[in-house]
Amino acid sequence: MNILLVIIGLLGAGYGLLLLWYGLGWKRLPVFSPAAPVSGRTRVTVIIPARDEAQNLPPLLEALQRQTYPAELLEIIVIDDFSADNTEQVVRDFPAANVRLLRLSDHLDREQRLNSFKKKAIEIAVGQATGALIVTTDADCVMGPQWMETLVQYYETHGRKFIAAPVSFYQERNFFKILQSLDFMNMQGITGAVTQLKIGTMCNGANLAYEKAVFYEVGGFSGIDNIASGDDMLLMYKVYRRYPDGIGYLKNEAAIVRTLPVDTLKAFMHQRIRWSSKADKYDDKRLTWMLAVVYLWNAALLLMGIAAVFFPLWWYWLLIFLLFKITVELYFMVPVARFFGKTTFLLWVIPGQLFHIPYIVIAGWLGKFGTYQWKGRTVN
């Protein structure tokens, strides 16, 4: 037992140091305050891959039409990924001259064997984009009116080749969705922290930007096109290898994109398994080691909980380690929650451990050895 406690204690120490490091990175990451208006020279193409998104697209397209960025400099491409609903018609009927529809079916056969239709959709859209700056988002997202203007101001001020920007859940109407929001907010804080500290490459495809020329310079999705997901983080690392100082995180509330949490536990697990399936695909081994520490620490706590059922003495140590985990997580999450305007959600961090620890272990395991459903497709 003593040896096991030492091992678990070392994992906990590694986890604690990691979160203290993340906290330092987030605090050092400056809030971007635009010092000058946009130049009026940067043409932007927003790419939205869409599969069966007829219900979600109207709010997104309306949000894009409310942007303060000049409409003549903003092109919006929705690329329909073999939708079975009326996604195509929704886009065609939308009353805006700068919205274009592309169809993946015009470029691929429905039965063609691909592991990542989304990457192919983005690749085709980039090829037809007229903007020098490519921005991607998801069909179930919305954003404030200054989103694009703020993003372009950051791009023109700092000249980054690849920009990760904040994403947040909204409409968290129950305990399950609040827990999702906490977990997602935690990942967003880590995204900003590792970018600032230059210790990893993380981003979310719901809100990122890169130069069209750089996309082709690094070979686009070549070499990673066989991986189902990773159209965001795996591409980011390719850009990082070419331009180590060309990566930035836009920390500004006006730049937040909001997306919906899933409704069911099954959908949640498929989503998280999809995200964790990339863990062993990263060439950026700094991130792999960080994920390993997080996984092993949570696995150790889960095993302690199981052991405590049979050996009551383990309850004492389990409570000590849980208290430590909650303390270091709150240290990191409080300033992140303040940025996203979700400090009241932190009240759920303690009961959320009963959900968070098992899901990390299960999703991590199935991400490596299982399959998952994504947009009606089974992916290995």
C-alpha positions in Angstrom: 0.0 0.0 0.0 2.8 2.4 0.8 4.4 2.0 -2.6 1.0 2.6 -4.3 0.4 5.7 -2.3 3.9 7.0 -3.3 3.1 6.4 -6.9 -0.3 8.0 -6.7 1.2 10.9 -4.8 3.8 11.4 -7.5 1.1 11.4 -10.2 -0.8 14.0 -8.1 2.2 16.1 -7.7 2.7 16.1 -11.5 -0.9 17.0 -12.0 -0.7 19.8 -9.5 2.5 21.3 -11.1 0.9 21.0 -14.5 -2.2 23.0 -13.4 0.0 25.6 -11.6 1.9 26.0 -14.8 -1.3 26.3 -16.8 -2.5 28.9 -14.3 0.7 30.9 -14.8 0.3 30.7 -18.6 -3.3 31.9 -18.5 -2.5 34.8 -16.2 0.4 35.9 -18.4 -1.7 35.7 -21.6 -2.6 39.3 -22.2 -6.1 40.4 -23.1 -6.0 41.8 -26.6 -7.0 45.4 -26.7 -7.3 46.7 -30.3 -5.2 49.8 -30.8 -6.3 50.6 -34.4 -9.2 50.0 -36.6 -9.1 47.3 -39.3 -7.1 48.3 -42.4 -9.8 47.4 -44.9 -7.4 45.2 -46.8 -7.8 41.8 -45.3 -10.3 39.7 -47.2 -11.7 36.8 -45.0 -13.4 33.5 -45.9 -15.4 31.8 -43.2 -15.7 28.1 -43.8 -18.5 26.1 -42.3 -18.6 22.3 -42.9 -22.3 21.2 -42.4 -23.9 17.8 -42.2 -27.6 17.7 -41.3 -27.5 21.2 -39.8 -30.6 22.8 -41.2 -31.9 23.7 -37.7 -28.6 25.2 -36.6 -27.5 27.1 -39.6 -30.0 30.1 -39.6 -28.8 31.5 -36.2 -25.2 31.2 -37.3 -25.8 32.8 -40.7 -27.7 35.6 -39.0 -24.9 36.2 -36.5 -22.4 36.4 -39.4 -24.6 39.0 -41.2 -24.6 41.1 -38.1 -20.8 41.4 -38.0 -19.3 44.8 -37.9 -16.6 43.8 -40.3 -17.2 45.1 -43.8 -19.5 42.7 -45.7 -17.5 43.3 -49.0 -14.4 41.8 -47.3 -16.2 38.8 -45.8 -17.0 35.6 -47.7 -19.0 32.8 -46.1 -18.8 29.3 -47.5 -21.0 26.6 -46.3 -19.9 23.2 -47.6 -22.6 20.6 -47.4 -21.4 17.1 -46.3 -24.0 14.8 -47.9 -26.8 16.1 -45.7 -30.0 14.1 -45.5 -32.1 17.1 -44.3 -32.6 20.5 -46.1 -29.3 22.0 -45.2 -28.6 22.8 -48.8 -31.9 24.6 -49.2 -31.5 26.7 -46.0 -28.2 28.0 -47.4 -29.6 28.7 -50.9 -32.6 30.6 -49.4 -30.6 32.7 -47.0 -30.8 36.4 -48.1 -27.1 37.4 -48.3 -24.9 38.0 -51.3 -21.7 36.9 -49.5 -23.0 33.4 -48.6 -21.9 30.6 -50.9 -22.9 27.0 -51.0 -20.5 24.2 -51.9 -21.5 20.5 -52.0 -19.1 17.7 -51.1 -21.2 15.5 -53.4 -20.0 17.5 -56.4 -16.4 16.4 -55.6 -16.8 13.0 -53.9 -18.9 9.9 -54.3 -21.1 9.2 -51.2 -19.7 5.7 -51.0 -16.1 6.8 -51.3 -14.1 5.5 -48.3 -12.7 8.3 -46.3 -11.9 8.5 -42.6 -12.3 12.3 -42.5 -15.0 13.8 -44.7 -14.7 17.1 -42.7 -11.0 17.6 -43.6 -11.9 16.9 -47.3 -14.8 19.4 -47.1 -12.5 22.1 -45.6 -9.8 21.4 -48.1 -12.2 21.9 -51.0 -13.6 25.1 -49.5 -10.1 26.5 -49.0 -9.4 25.8 -52.6 -12.3 27.9 -53.7 -12.0 30.6 -51.0 -11.2 34.2 -52.2 -10.0 35.3 -48.7 -6.4 35.5 -47.7 -7.4 34.7 -44.2 -9.3 31.5 -43.6 -11.6 31.3 -40.6 -13.4 28.1 -39.6 -16.4 27.6 -37.3 -19.1 25.0 -36.8 -22.7 25.1 -37.9 -24.1 24.9 -34.4 -22.2 28.1 -33.3 -23.1 31.7 -32.8 -21.0 34.8 -32.1 -21.2 38.4 -31.2 -21.2 41.2 -33.8 -17.5 42.2 -33.2 -16.1 38.7 -33.6 -14.7 39.0 -37.0 -13.5 42.6 -36.6 -11.6 41.6 -33.4 -10.1 38.6 -35.0 -8.8 40.6 -38.0 -7.5 43.4 -35.7 -5.5 40.7 -33.8 -4.2 39.3 -37.1 -3.2 42.7 -38.5 -1.6 43.7 -35.2 0.4 40.6 -34.5 0.7 39.0 -37.9 0.2 35.5 -36.6 0.0 32.7 -39.2 -2.4 30.6 -37.1 -4.8 32.0 -34.5 -6.6 30.0 -31.9 -9.6 31.8 -30.4 -12.0 31.2 -27.5 -15.0 28.9 -27.6 -17.6 28.5 -24.9 -20.8 26.6 -24.3 -24.1 28.4 -23.8 -27.7 27.4 -23.0 -26.5 25.2 -20.1 -30.0 24.5 -18.7 -29.3 21.5 -16.5 -26.6 19.9 -14.3 -25.3 17.6 -17.1 -24.7 20.6 -19.5 -23.1 22.7 -16.7 -20.6 19.8 -16.2 -19.9 19.8 -19.9 -19.4 23.5 -19.8 -16.9 23.3 -16.9 -14.9 20.6 -18.7 -14.9 22.5 -21.9 -14.0 25.8 -20.2 -11.1 24.0 -18.6 -9.8 22.9 -22.0 -10.1 26.4 -23.3 -8.0 27.7 -20.4 -5.4 25.1 -21.2 -5.5 26.1 -24.8 -4.6 29.7 -24.0 -2.0 28.7 -21.4 0.0 26.3 -23.6 0.0 28.8 -26.4 1.3 31.6 -24.2 3.9 29.3 -22.6 4.8 27.7 -26.0 4.6 24.3 -24.4 2.0 22.8 -26.8 -0.4 23.4 -29.6 -4.2 23.3 -28.8 -7.2 24.9 -30.5 -10.8 24.2 -31.4 -12.1 24.2 -35.0 -15.2 26.2 -33.9 -13.0 29.3 -33.8 -9.7 29.5 -35.5 -8.0 31.3 -38.3 -5.0 30.7 -40.6 -3.5 32.2 -43.7 -4.6 30.5 -46.9 -1.1 30.6 -48.2 0.3 28.9 -45.1 -2.3 26.2 -45.4 -0.8 25.2 -48.7 2.8 25.9 -47.6 2.5 23.2 -44.9 0.7 20.8 -47.2 -2.8 21.3 -45.9 -4.1 18.1 -44.4 -1.6 15.9 -46.2 -0.2 13.3 -43.8 -3.1 13.7 -41.4 -6.0 13.2 -43.7 -6.4 9.5 -42.6 -7.2 10.6 -39.1 -10.9 11.2 -38.5 -10.6 14.4 -36.5 -7.8 16.8 -36.0 -8.6 19.3 -38.7 -7.7 21.9 -36.0 -4.9 20.7 -33.7 -3.0 18.5 -36.1 -3.0 21.3 -38.7 -2.0 23.8 -36.0 1.1 21.7 -35.2 2.1 21.6 -38.8 2.0 25.4 -38.9 3.9 25.6 -35.6 6.7 23.4 -37.0 7.1 25.9 -39.9 6.5 29.0 -37.8 7.2 28.5 -34.1 6.5 32.2 -33.4 3.6 32.4 -35.7 1.0 30.9 -33.4 -1.3 33.1 -31.2 -4.3 32.8 -28.9 -6.8 35.7 -29.1 -7.9 36.4 -25.5 -10.8 38.9 -25.9 -14.4 38.5 -24.9 -15.7 39.9 -28.2 -13.9 37.0 -30.0 -15.7 34.2 -28.1 -17.7 31.8 -30.2 -20.5 30.0 -28.5 -21.6 26.5 -29.2 -24.2 24.0 -27.8 -23.4 21.2 -25.4 -24.8 17.8 -26.4 -28.1 16.6 -24.9 -27.4 13.0 -24.0 -24.6 11.0 -22.2 -24.2 8.8 -25.3 -23.6 11.8 -27.6 -21.2 13.3 -25.0 -19.1 10.1 -24.8 -18.9 9.8 -28.6 -17.8 13.5 -28.7 -15.1 13.1 -26.0 -13.9 9.7 -27.5 -13.5 11.5 -30.8 -11.5 14.2 -29.2 -9.3 11.8 -27.2 -8.7 9.6 -30.2 -6.2 12.1 -31.4 -4.0 11.8 -28.3 -1.5 9.3 -29.8 -1.6 11.0 -33.2 0.2 14.2 -32.1 3.7 14.7 -33.3 3.8 17.3 -30.5 4.9 14.9 -27.8 4.9 17.7 -25.2 1.1 17.5 -25.3 1.1 13.7 -25.3 3.0 13.7 -22.0 0.7 16.2 -20.4 -2.4 14.2 -21.5 -0.7 11.1 -20.0 -0.2 12.7 -16.6 -3.9 13.8 -16.6 -5.1 10.4 -17.6 -3.0 8.4 -15.2 -3.9 10.6 -12.3 -7.6 10.3 -12.9 -7.2 6.5 -13.5 -5.4 6.2 -10.1 -8.3 8.1 -8.3 -10.9 5.9 -10.0 -9.0 2.8 -8.9 -8.7 4.2 -5.4 -12.5 4.7 -5.3 -13.0 1.1 -6.3 -10.5 -0.1 -3.7 -12.2 1.9 -1.0 -15.3 -0.2 -1.4 -13.4 -3.2 -0.2 -10.7 -1.6 2.0 -12.2 1.3 4.1 -8.7 2.7 4.8 -8.4 3.9 1.2 -11.3 6.3 1.8 -9.0 8.5 4.0 -6.4 8.8 1.3 -8.9 9.2 -1.5 -10.5 12.2 0.3 -7.1 13.8 0.7 -6.2 13.4 -2.9 -9.6 14.6 -4.1 -9.3 17.7 -1.9 -5.9 18.3 -3.5 -7.3 17.8 -7.0 -10.2 20.2 -6.4 -7.9 22.9 -4.9 -5.5 23.0 -7.8 -8.3 22.8 -10.4 -10.0 25.8 -8.8 -6.7 27.7 -8.7 -6.6 27.3 -12.4 -10.2 27.6 -13.3 -11.2 30.7 -11.3 -9.5 33.3 -13.6 -10.6 31.3 -16.7 -14.2 31.2 -15.5 -14.1 34.9 -14.8 -13.0 35.6 -18.5 -15.9 33.4 -19.8 -18.4 34.9 -17.3 -19.1 31.5 -15.7 -17.8 31.8 -12.1 -21.1 30.6 -10.7 -20.6 27.3 -12.4 -17.5 26.6 -10.2 -19.9 25.6 -7.4 -20.4 22.4 -9.3 -16.7 21.4 -9.4 -16.9 19.3 -6.3 -20.0 17.2 -7.2 -18.7 17.1 -10.8 -15.8 15.0 -9.7 -18.1 11.9 -9.7 -18.7 12.5 -13.4 -15.4 14.0 -14.5 -13.0 11.3 -13.2 -14.8 8.2 -14.8 -15.4 10.0 -18.1 -11.7 10.9 -18.4 -10.7 7.3 -17.9 -13.4 5.7 -20.1 -13.1 8.3 -23.0 -9.3 8.1 -23.0 -9.4 4.3 -23.2 -12.1 4.1 -25.9 -10.4 6.9 -27.8 -7.4 4.6 -28.2 -9.1 1.2 -28.6 -12.7 1.8 -29.5 -14.9 3.4 -32.2 -17.3 6.2 -32.1 -20.2 7.7 -34.0 -19.8 11.1 -35.7 -22.5 12.7 -37.8 -24.1 9.3 -38.4 -20.8 7.6 -39.4 -18.9 5.0 -37.5 -15.3 6.0 -37.2 -12.3 3.9 -36.2 
